[in-house]
Amino acid sequence: MKQTLKSFIPQPLWQFARDTYDGVRRIPQLPAVYFHPWRRESIKRLAALKDIHKGKRAFIIGNGPSLKQTDLSKLKNEITFGMNRFYLAFPELGFTTSYICVTNDLVIEQFVNDFLALQVPQFIAWRSHRHYPPNLPVPNLPTFVYTSYTGPKFSTDVRNRVWEGATVTNLALQLAYHMGIEQAIMIGVDHNFTSKGDANKTVVSEGDDPNHFMPNYFGKGVKWQLPDLDTSEVGYIMAREAYAKAGRQVVDATIGGKLTVFPKVDYNSLF
């Protein structure tokens, strides 16, 4: 039905209608996303991070099985963005990533205490603030980013709304751009999952996790959502174009990854 309507409606009108609908869906989050004390603090922090890494490179680390074939020790002195539960690798690595990013509410709902214990700057989707203790001291707060499922775009200033693009790596790409990163290097973004099913469907893991770099990443009993690879590619294409327009670059150094949006580079050649 949606496709049929779209074929009869002029593109500018369809775009306007879609953007209006998306805007209406975001109304329940307003005005807290701009005026809640935690968000005001987060906006202040994000402003201070503008161009903080200007001209440098950063590694955006997915959580795919390919990480088991990737020598992560090379990243010790690099700017790094870890996704979701990448912190599980910290003890073996002997160091932490520069930042941690989380957009999926189920991850925070189930593992909020893990994130509270981390001594790493964290960027968390605003919708997940409800899982944090209301009396949490300001210094212990993560930085809350106003992310949304709707309204596709690439944000060059993450103080405002950021489209998630169906993957936390799209948030990381926008954060890296905001921080002035010249070259964003993707690793562990396999873009290929063993578990199949409807995109974004919530499932419960029945055993060891074959989709990520550790079997206990989403181990038995953990709720998680099946990937939406098509929408994530829309976000990646927007990121590629935004970086290119600014004279910057996103490259993919994932070992054996299935993503074809970004130029491929050999991981070991980067060092």
C-alpha positions in Angstrom: 0.0 0.0 0.0 2.8 2.4 1.0 4.7 1.7 -2.3 1.4 2.2 -4.3 0.7 5.6 -2.7 4.3 6.7 -3.2 4.1 5.9 -7.0 1.2 8.4 -7.4 2.4 11.2 -5.1 5.0 13.7 -6.4 8.4 13.2 -4.7 8.6 16.6 -3.0 5.1 16.1 -1.5 5.9 12.6 -0.4 9.1 13.8 1.3 7.2 16.6 3.1 4.6 14.2 4.3 7.2 11.7 5.5 9.2 14.3 7.3 6.0 15.7 8.9 5.0 12.2 10.1 8.5 11.6 11.4 8.4 14.9 13.3 5.1 14.1 14.9 6.4 10.7 16.1 9.2 12.5 17.9 7.0 14.9 19.8 6.7 12.7 23.0 10.4 13.2 23.6 10.1 16.9 23.5 10.9 19.2 25.3 13.0 16.9 27.6 15.6 16.2 24.9 16.6 19.9 25.1 15.7 21.0 28.6 16.1 18.0 30.9 19.2 18.8 33.2 20.9 15.6 32.0 20.5 16.6 28.4 21.6 20.2 29.1 24.8 18.8 30.6 25.2 16.5 27.6 24.7 19.3 25.1 27.4 21.2 26.9 29.8 18.3 26.7 29.1 17.7 23.1 29.8 21.3 22.3 33.2 21.0 24.0 34.0 18.0 21.8 33.5 19.8 18.6 36.6 19.3 16.4 38.6 18.0 19.4 40.3 15.5 17.2 40.5 17.6 14.1 42.6 16.2 11.3 43.2 12.8 13.1 42.1 9.3 12.3 39.9 7.1 14.4 38.8 3.4 14.5 35.2 2.5 14.7 35.0 -1.0 16.1 32.0 -3.2 15.4 31.5 -6.4 17.2 31.6 -9.0 14.4 33.3 -12.4 14.6 36.1 -10.9 12.3 37.5 -9.2 15.4 38.9 -12.7 16.3 41.1 -12.4 13.3 42.1 -8.8 13.9 45.1 -7.8 15.9 43.5 -5.3 18.2 46.7 -4.7 20.2 47.7 -2.3 17.4 44.9 0.1 18.6 46.4 0.9 22.0 47.4 4.4 21.1 44.7 5.1 18.6 41.4 7.0 18.9 38.8 4.3 19.2 35.0 4.0 19.4 33.8 0.8 20.9 30.2 -0.3 20.3 27.7 -1.7 22.8 29.4 -4.5 24.8 32.8 -4.2 23.3 34.0 -3.6 26.8 34.0 -7.4 27.3 37.3 -7.3 25.4 39.0 -4.8 27.7 40.5 -7.3 30.2 42.2 -9.3 27.4 43.2 -6.1 25.5 44.8 -4.5 28.6 43.4 -1.1 27.6 40.0 0.5 26.9 38.6 2.2 23.9 38.6 6.0 23.9 34.8 6.0 23.8 31.8 3.7 24.0 28.6 4.2 22.0 25.2 2.6 22.6 21.9 3.3 20.8 19.9 0.0 21.5 17.7 0.4 24.6 17.8 -3.4 25.2 21.5 -3.2 25.8 21.2 -0.6 28.5 18.2 -2.1 30.0 20.0 -5.4 30.6 23.5 -4.2 31.2 23.2 -0.7 32.7 25.3 -1.7 35.8 28.2 -2.8 33.5 28.1 0.7 31.9 28.0 2.4 35.2 31.2 0.6 36.2 33.1 1.6 33.1 35.7 4.4 33.4 35.3 5.3 29.7 33.4 8.3 28.2 30.1 6.9 26.9 27.5 8.2 24.4 24.1 6.7 25.1 20.8 7.2 23.3 18.6 9.6 25.3 15.6 7.1 25.3 17.7 4.9 27.6 18.2 7.5 30.4 15.2 5.9 32.2 17.4 3.0 33.1 19.9 5.1 35.1 19.4 6.0 38.8 17.7 9.3 39.1 20.1 10.5 41.7 23.2 9.7 39.7 25.9 12.4 40.3 26.5 14.6 37.2 30.2 13.5 36.9 29.0 9.8 36.6 26.5 10.5 33.9 27.1 9.3 30.4 26.6 11.8 27.6 23.1 11.4 26.3 22.6 11.9 22.5 19.2 12.6 21.1 18.9 9.8 18.6 15.9 8.8 16.6 14.7 5.9 14.4 13.0 8.3 12.0 14.0 11.2 9.7 17.1 9.9 7.8 20.0 12.3 7.7 23.6 12.7 8.6 24.2 15.1 11.5 27.4 17.1 11.4 26.6 18.6 14.8 25.5 15.9 17.3 24.2 18.4 19.9 20.9 18.1 18.0 19.0 15.1 16.7 21.0 12.2 15.3 19.5 9.5 13.1 20.5 6.1 14.1 20.4 4.4 10.7 19.7 1.0 12.3 23.2 0.6 13.7 25.2 2.1 16.5 28.1 2.4 14.1 26.2 5.2 12.3 26.1 7.1 15.6 29.8 6.6 15.9 30.4 7.9 12.4 28.5 11.1 13.2 30.3 11.6 16.5 33.6 11.1 14.8 32.7 13.7 12.2 31.6 16.1 14.9 34.9 15.7 16.7 36.8 16.6 13.5 38.0 13.1 12.5 39.7 13.2 9.1 39.7 9.4 8.4 37.2 7.0 10.1 38.3 3.4 9.8 35.7 0.7 10.2 36.7 -2.7 11.6 34.7 -5.6 12.9 31.7 -4.4 10.8 31.0 -7.8 9.2 27.6 -6.8 7.8 26.7 -10.4 8.0 24.7 -12.3 10.6 24.2 -16.0 11.2 20.8 -15.4 12.8 18.1 -14.6 10.3 14.6 -13.1 10.6 12.6 -9.9 10.4 14.6 -6.7 10.8 14.5 -5.2 14.3 12.6 -8.2 15.7 13.3 -8.8 19.4 14.5 -12.3 20.1 16.0 -14.1 23.1 19.4 -15.8 22.7 19.2 -19.6 23.3 22.9 -20.2 23.7 26.3 -19.0 22.6 26.3 -16.0 20.3 27.5 -16.8 16.8 27.0 -13.3 15.5 29.6 -11.4 17.6 33.2 -11.8 18.6 32.5 -13.4 21.9 30.1 -16.3 22.7 28.7 -14.4 25.7 28.2 -11.1 23.9 24.5 -11.8 23.7 24.6 -15.1 25.5 21.8 -17.4 26.6 18.7 -15.6 27.9 19.8 -12.1 26.5 17.2 -10.1 24.5 18.5 -8.5 21.3 17.2 -7.3 18.0 17.8 -8.8 14.6 19.8 -6.5 12.3 18.4 -4.2 9.6 21.2 -4.3 7.1 19.3 -2.4 4.4 18.6 0.6 6.5 22.1 0.6 7.9 23.5 0.9 4.4 21.3 4.0 3.8 23.1 5.5 6.8 26.5 4.4 5.7 26.0 5.9 2.2 25.0 9.2 3.9 28.1 9.1 6.0 30.3 8.3 3.0 28.9 11.3 1.1 29.1 13.7 4.1 32.7 12.8 4.8 33.6 13.1 1.1 31.9 16.5 0.8 34.1 17.8 3.7 37.3 16.3 2.1 37.4 13.5 4.7 37.1 9.7 4.3 35.5 6.6 5.7 37.3 3.3 4.9 36.5 -0.3 5.7 39.3 -2.4 7.1 37.1 -5.2 8.3 38.7 -8.6 7.6 36.4 -10.5 5.3 33.5 -8.1 5.8 30.5 -8.1 3.5 29.9 -4.3 3.5 30.6 -2.7 0.1 29.7 1.0 0.8 33.2 2.2 1.8 36.6 1.7 0.1 38.4 -1.4 1.4 41.8 -1.2 3.0 44.1 -3.8 4.5 44.0 -3.5 8.3 47.7 -4.3 8.8 48.8 -1.8 6.2 47.5 1.0 8.4 50.3 0.7 10.9 
